[in-house]
Amino acid sequence: MSEDRSMSTLELDLDAALRDVGSHLAAPGAAGLAERVRARIQAEQPRRAAVPWWRTILGRGRGIQRGPDRSRSLLLAAAALLLLAAAVTAAIGYGLPGIRILFGPPPSTLPSPTVPASAAPGAGLGLGAPVSLEDAREAVGFEILLPDDGRIGPLDAVYLSGSRLALAWGPDPRLPGTTREGLGLLLVEIDGRVEPESVEKLIRTGTRVEPVTVAGSAGYWIDGEHHFLSYIAPNGTRIEETMRDVGNALLWTRDGITYRLEGELTRDEAIELAETLS
Protein backbone atom coordinates (compact mmCIF):
# COMPACT_ATOMS: atom_id res chain seq x y z
CA MET A 1 0.00 0.00 0.00
CA SER A 2 2.89 2.38 0.87
CA GLU A 3 4.29 1.74 -2.65
CA ASP A 4 0.98 2.79 -4.29
CA ARG A 5 0.81 5.97 -2.24
CA SER A 6 4.47 6.71 -3.15
CA MET A 7 3.72 6.35 -6.92
CA SER A 8 0.70 8.63 -6.66
CA THR A 9 2.83 11.26 -4.94
CA LEU A 10 5.47 11.07 -7.73
CA GLU A 11 2.80 11.47 -10.42
CA LEU A 12 1.39 14.53 -8.66
CA ASP A 13 4.87 16.03 -8.32
CA LEU A 14 5.58 15.42 -12.08
CA ASP A 15 2.29 17.00 -13.11
CA ALA A 16 3.02 20.08 -11.04
CA ALA A 17 6.54 20.36 -12.47
CA LEU A 18 5.31 20.13 -16.07
CA ARG A 19 2.68 22.77 -15.51
CA ASP A 20 5.34 25.07 -14.04
CA VAL A 21 7.64 24.56 -17.03
CA GLY A 22 4.79 25.16 -19.46
CA SER A 23 3.97 28.50 -17.91
CA HIS A 24 7.51 29.71 -18.70
CA LEU A 25 7.61 28.54 -22.40
CA ALA A 26 6.75 30.79 -25.38
CA ALA A 27 4.13 28.76 -27.33
CA PRO A 28 1.42 29.79 -29.80
CA GLY A 29 -2.09 30.05 -28.45
CA ALA A 30 -4.75 27.41 -28.95
CA ALA A 31 -6.61 29.54 -31.53
CA GLY A 32 -6.07 28.21 -35.09
CA LEU A 33 -4.14 25.21 -33.84
CA ALA A 34 -5.79 22.74 -36.23
CA GLU A 35 -5.11 24.93 -39.28
CA ARG A 36 -1.45 25.36 -38.31
CA VAL A 37 -0.98 21.63 -37.84
CA ARG A 38 -2.57 20.86 -41.23
CA ALA A 39 -0.38 23.44 -42.99
CA ARG A 40 2.75 22.07 -41.32
CA ILE A 41 1.92 18.49 -42.38
CA GLN A 42 1.24 19.52 -45.97
CA ALA A 43 4.46 21.54 -46.13
CA GLU A 44 6.58 18.65 -44.87
CA GLN A 45 4.87 15.92 -46.92
CA PRO A 46 7.00 15.04 -50.05
CA ARG A 47 5.37 15.99 -53.33
CA ARG A 48 4.10 12.89 -55.17
CA ALA A 49 4.99 12.71 -58.84
CA ALA A 50 2.07 12.61 -61.24
CA VAL A 51 1.23 9.02 -62.05
CA PRO A 52 0.91 8.34 -65.82
CA TRP A 53 -2.33 6.64 -66.91
CA TRP A 54 -0.45 3.60 -68.11
CA ARG A 55 1.21 3.21 -64.69
CA THR A 56 -2.24 3.28 -63.17
CA ILE A 57 -3.29 0.44 -65.47
CA LEU A 58 -0.27 -1.61 -64.49
CA GLY A 59 -0.15 -1.09 -60.77
CA ARG A 60 -2.20 1.83 -59.51
CA GLY A 61 0.87 4.01 -59.17
CA ARG A 62 3.40 1.52 -57.80
CA GLY A 63 7.03 2.52 -57.78
CA ILE A 64 9.11 1.93 -60.87
CA GLN A 65 9.98 -1.73 -61.05
CA ARG A 66 13.38 -3.08 -61.97
CA GLY A 67 14.63 -6.19 -63.70
CA PRO A 68 12.24 -8.77 -65.16
CA ASP A 69 9.24 -7.18 -63.44
CA ARG A 70 9.96 -3.85 -65.10
CA SER A 71 10.32 -5.48 -68.55
CA ARG A 72 7.05 -7.31 -68.06
CA SER A 73 5.38 -4.05 -67.04
CA LEU A 74 6.67 -2.29 -70.15
CA LEU A 75 5.32 -5.07 -72.35
CA LEU A 76 1.95 -4.84 -70.66
CA ALA A 77 1.99 -1.07 -71.14
CA ALA A 78 2.68 -1.49 -74.87
CA ALA A 79 -0.15 -4.00 -75.14
CA ALA A 80 -2.47 -1.59 -73.36
CA LEU A 81 -1.53 1.15 -75.82
CA LEU A 82 -2.28 -1.11 -78.78
CA LEU A 83 -5.64 -2.13 -77.33
CA LEU A 84 -6.53 1.50 -76.70
CA ALA A 85 -5.55 2.46 -80.26
CA ALA A 86 -7.65 -0.37 -81.68
CA ALA A 87 -10.62 0.69 -79.59
CA VAL A 88 -10.30 4.31 -80.72
CA THR A 89 -9.95 3.21 -84.37
CA ALA A 90 -13.04 1.04 -84.12
CA ALA A 91 -14.96 3.89 -82.52
CA ILE A 92 -13.97 6.22 -85.35
CA GLY A 93 -14.82 3.71 -88.05
CA TYR A 94 -18.19 2.74 -86.65
CA GLY A 95 -19.31 5.87 -84.84
CA LEU A 96 -18.69 8.77 -87.21
CA PRO A 97 -20.31 9.14 -90.63
CA GLY A 98 -18.13 9.75 -93.65
CA ILE A 99 -15.05 8.00 -92.23
CA ARG A 100 -13.98 4.61 -93.54
CA ILE A 101 -11.41 2.56 -91.65
CA LEU A 102 -9.77 -0.42 -93.36
CA PHE A 103 -8.76 -3.14 -90.92
CA GLY A 104 -5.79 -5.34 -91.73
CA PRO A 105 -3.11 -4.90 -94.41
CA PRO A 106 -3.91 -3.13 -97.70
CA PRO A 107 -5.41 -5.31 -100.44
CA SER A 108 -2.71 -7.05 -102.44
CA THR A 109 -2.19 -10.17 -104.47
CA LEU A 110 -1.18 -13.30 -102.60
CA PRO A 111 2.56 -14.00 -102.72
CA SER A 112 3.68 -16.80 -105.01
CA PRO A 113 6.52 -19.13 -104.09
CA THR A 114 9.67 -18.72 -106.15
CA VAL A 115 9.98 -21.41 -108.80
CA PRO A 116 12.66 -21.94 -111.46
CA ALA A 117 12.02 -20.34 -114.82
CA SER A 118 12.14 -23.80 -116.37
CA ALA A 119 9.33 -25.10 -114.12
CA ALA A 120 6.12 -26.30 -115.69
CA PRO A 121 3.20 -23.84 -115.91
CA GLY A 122 1.35 -23.65 -112.59
CA ALA A 123 4.16 -25.26 -110.57
CA GLY A 124 4.06 -22.55 -107.90
CA LEU A 125 0.30 -22.37 -107.42
CA GLY A 126 -0.22 -25.22 -104.98
CA LEU A 127 -2.24 -27.22 -107.49
CA GLY A 128 -0.99 -30.57 -106.24
CA ALA A 129 1.59 -33.17 -107.21
CA PRO A 130 2.70 -33.19 -110.86
CA VAL A 131 1.60 -36.36 -112.64
CA SER A 132 1.22 -37.58 -116.19
CA LEU A 133 -2.19 -37.51 -117.85
CA GLU A 134 -2.17 -41.31 -117.99
CA ASP A 135 -1.46 -41.60 -114.26
CA ALA A 136 -4.17 -39.05 -113.55
CA ARG A 137 -6.72 -41.08 -115.52
CA GLU A 138 -5.92 -44.13 -113.41
CA ALA A 139 -6.00 -42.20 -110.13
CA VAL A 140 -9.32 -40.35 -110.42
CA GLY A 141 -12.68 -42.04 -110.50
CA PHE A 142 -14.15 -40.00 -113.35
CA GLU A 143 -13.54 -39.31 -117.01
CA ILE A 144 -11.10 -36.46 -117.62
CA LEU A 145 -12.41 -33.99 -120.21
CA LEU A 146 -10.25 -31.70 -122.35
CA PRO A 147 -11.22 -28.69 -124.47
CA ASP A 148 -11.65 -29.38 -128.18
CA ASP A 149 -10.69 -26.02 -129.60
CA GLY A 150 -8.10 -25.02 -132.18
CA ARG A 151 -6.84 -22.22 -129.95
CA ILE A 152 -5.75 -24.68 -127.28
CA GLY A 153 -2.40 -26.34 -127.85
CA PRO A 154 -1.00 -29.49 -126.21
CA LEU A 155 -1.42 -29.85 -122.45
CA ASP A 156 1.67 -28.59 -120.57
CA ALA A 157 1.18 -29.90 -117.02
CA VAL A 158 -1.15 -32.05 -114.91
CA TYR A 159 -1.47 -31.80 -111.11
CA LEU A 160 -3.36 -34.04 -108.72
CA SER A 161 -4.47 -33.29 -105.15
CA GLY A 162 -6.92 -35.79 -103.71
CA SER A 163 -10.01 -35.76 -105.89
CA ARG A 164 -9.00 -32.49 -107.55
CA LEU A 165 -7.30 -32.50 -110.95
CA ALA A 166 -5.69 -29.40 -112.47
CA LEU A 167 -4.76 -29.13 -116.16
CA ALA A 168 -2.45 -26.26 -117.10
CA TRP A 169 -1.48 -24.65 -120.40
CA GLY A 170 1.30 -22.12 -120.74
CA PRO A 171 1.12 -18.82 -122.63
CA ASP A 172 -0.05 -19.22 -126.21
CA PRO A 173 -0.46 -16.49 -128.85
CA ARG A 174 -3.71 -18.15 -129.90
CA LEU A 175 -5.22 -17.43 -126.49
CA PRO A 176 -6.62 -13.99 -125.59
CA GLY A 177 -3.90 -13.33 -123.02
CA THR A 178 -1.79 -14.56 -120.14
CA THR A 179 -2.97 -14.68 -116.52
CA ARG A 180 -1.19 -12.83 -113.74
CA GLU A 181 0.41 -16.15 -112.81
CA GLY A 182 1.89 -16.67 -116.28
CA LEU A 183 -0.68 -19.21 -117.45
CA GLY A 184 -2.52 -19.33 -120.72
CA LEU A 185 -5.34 -21.45 -119.34
CA LEU A 186 -6.19 -23.52 -116.26
CA LEU A 187 -8.90 -26.17 -116.10
CA VAL A 188 -9.72 -27.76 -112.74
CA GLU A 189 -11.92 -30.86 -112.46
CA ILE A 190 -13.24 -31.95 -109.05
CA ASP A 191 -15.25 -34.99 -108.07
CA GLY A 192 -17.85 -33.06 -106.10
CA ARG A 193 -20.34 -30.23 -106.24
CA VAL A 194 -19.92 -26.61 -105.23
CA GLU A 195 -21.15 -25.77 -101.76
CA PRO A 196 -23.80 -23.04 -102.15
CA GLU A 197 -22.71 -21.32 -98.92
CA SER A 198 -19.22 -20.69 -100.31
CA VAL A 199 -20.70 -18.92 -103.34
CA GLU A 200 -22.89 -16.81 -101.05
CA LYS A 201 -19.77 -15.78 -99.11
CA LEU A 202 -18.17 -14.58 -102.34
CA ILE A 203 -21.17 -12.39 -103.06
CA ARG A 204 -21.09 -10.92 -99.55
CA THR A 205 -17.40 -10.04 -99.86
CA GLY A 206 -18.02 -8.02 -103.03
CA THR A 207 -16.79 -10.51 -105.62
CA ARG A 208 -18.98 -10.36 -108.72
CA VAL A 209 -20.84 -13.65 -109.21
CA GLU A 210 -23.18 -14.08 -112.18
CA PRO A 211 -25.36 -17.18 -112.73
CA VAL A 212 -24.82 -18.67 -116.20
CA THR A 213 -25.66 -21.80 -118.17
CA VAL A 214 -22.98 -24.03 -119.70
CA ALA A 215 -24.27 -26.64 -122.16
CA GLY A 216 -27.53 -26.85 -120.24
CA SER A 217 -25.86 -27.04 -116.81
CA ALA A 218 -26.11 -24.34 -114.16
CA GLY A 219 -22.92 -22.47 -113.37
CA TYR A 220 -21.36 -19.19 -112.22
CA TRP A 221 -19.13 -16.58 -113.79
CA ILE A 222 -16.84 -15.22 -111.06
CA ASP A 223 -15.13 -11.91 -111.68
CA GLY A 224 -13.10 -10.10 -109.06
CA GLU A 225 -10.47 -10.48 -106.38
CA HIS A 226 -8.83 -13.70 -105.17
CA HIS A 227 -11.48 -16.14 -104.08
CA PHE A 228 -11.74 -19.62 -102.60
CA LEU A 229 -14.58 -22.10 -102.67
CA SER A 230 -15.50 -25.29 -100.88
CA TYR A 231 -16.98 -28.43 -102.38
CA ILE A 232 -19.05 -31.39 -101.25
CA ALA A 233 -17.59 -34.77 -102.23
CA PRO A 234 -19.91 -37.65 -103.26
CA ASN A 235 -19.55 -39.13 -99.75
CA GLY A 236 -20.69 -35.86 -98.17
CA THR A 237 -17.24 -34.70 -97.08
CA ARG A 238 -16.60 -30.97 -97.28
CA ILE A 239 -13.48 -30.10 -99.31
CA GLU A 240 -11.85 -26.73 -98.61
CA GLU A 241 -10.12 -25.25 -101.63
CA THR A 242 -6.45 -24.42 -101.07
CA MET A 243 -5.25 -23.63 -104.60
CA ARG A 244 -4.75 -20.09 -105.80
CA ASP A 245 -7.13 -18.70 -108.34
CA VAL A 246 -5.37 -17.21 -111.36
CA GLY A 247 -8.04 -14.99 -112.87
CA ASN A 248 -11.71 -14.76 -113.72
CA ALA A 249 -13.36 -18.15 -113.44
CA LEU A 250 -16.21 -20.06 -115.03
CA LEU A 251 -17.64 -22.64 -112.63
CA TRP A 252 -20.19 -25.32 -113.51
CA THR A 253 -21.21 -28.90 -112.67
CA ARG A 254 -21.80 -31.71 -115.13
CA ASP A 255 -22.64 -35.32 -114.25
CA GLY A 256 -21.51 -34.85 -110.65
CA ILE A 257 -18.14 -33.33 -111.61
CA THR A 258 -17.41 -29.65 -110.97
CA TYR A 259 -15.33 -27.80 -113.56
CA ARG A 260 -13.50 -24.54 -113.13
CA LEU A 261 -12.03 -22.76 -116.16
CA GLU A 262 -9.71 -19.81 -115.60
CA GLY A 263 -7.81 -17.52 -117.93
CA GLU A 264 -7.83 -14.12 -119.58
CA LEU A 265 -11.17 -14.87 -121.17
CA THR A 266 -14.40 -12.93 -121.29
CA ARG A 267 -17.52 -14.58 -119.94
CA ASP A 268 -18.78 -15.50 -123.41
CA GLU A 269 -15.36 -16.80 -124.52
CA ALA A 270 -15.12 -18.97 -121.42
CA ILE A 271 -18.60 -20.42 -121.91
CA GLU A 272 -17.90 -21.13 -125.58
CA LEU A 273 -14.66 -22.92 -124.70
CA ALA A 274 -16.25 -24.83 -121.82
CA GLU A 275 -18.93 -26.24 -124.11
CA THR A 276 -16.23 -27.95 -126.20
CA LEU A 277 -15.05 -30.21 -123.35
CA SER A 278 -15.07 -33.83 -124.39
Secondary structure, 3 states (H helix, E strand, C coil): CHHHHHHHHHHHHHHHHHHHHHHCCCCCCCCCHHHHHHHHHHHHCCCCCCCCHHHHHHHCCCCCCCHHHHHHHHHHHHHHHHHHHHHHHHHHHHHCCCCCCCCCCCCCCCCCCCCCCCCCCCCCCCCCEEECHHHHHHHCCCCCCCCCCCCCCCCCEEEEECCEEEEEECCCCCCCCCCCCCCCEEEEEEECEECHHHHHHHHHCCCEEEEEEECCEEEEEEECCCCCCEEECCCCCEEECCCCCCCCEEEEEECCEEEEEECCCCHHHHHHHHCCCC
